[in-house]
Amino acid sequence: MDDAGIVDLYWARSERAIRETERKFGGYCRTVAYNILSDSSDAEECVNDTWMKAWNSMPMDRPPRLAPYLGKMTRWLSLSRLREKNSLKRGGGELPLVLDELAEVLDSGENTEKTLELRELEQALRRLLGTLGRDERDVFLSRCWYMAPIAEIAEKYGLTESNVKTMLHRTRKKLLKQLKEEGLC
């Protein structure tokens, strides 16, 4: 079933909407949640929370593409769950590693996590992504948005882990240069 058909089911308040969403996007949302939480039961709960949030928000929203809509919800819910569990202090999951990598770029007295929420930084990141080649952008997003492990990224794109690390390092340097030029860092 296509995205528009699933959205129509939500608007009709049909329970089939959840089944179709699970069938089409369940694996994708579980991957997003697991990459952040590193716990399959927590990831499953976040995916279920995503379906509930989609059910409750769909009458107000009519997204043209469900993958980004659901992925963003899943990511937000997973990050919230991670914060609740204080797993940053225990170093669980990929999130602390990604934040450490970005902390090298973001020169701020604030917590890196808070800095990432700033609207200006989001816009700067969008501008940077528009200048990157497809592979470089996909690798950067895999790491920083989906929080995929380096090994998984390397396998997915047919690169060595060293290539991925180098590509990410260069992209972070570009981001730092852009942030400095724009006065955001």
Secondary structure as UniProt FT lines:
FT   HELIX           3..11
FT   TURN            12..13
FT   HELIX           16..37
FT   HELIX           40..57
FT   TURN            58..60
FT   HELIX           66..84
FT   TURN            85..86
FT   HELIX           87..90
FT   HELIX           95..103
FT   TURN            104..105
FT   HELIX           112..116
FT   HELIX           119..131
FT   HELIX           134..144
FT   HELIX           150..157
FT   HELIX           161..181
FT   TURN            182..183
//
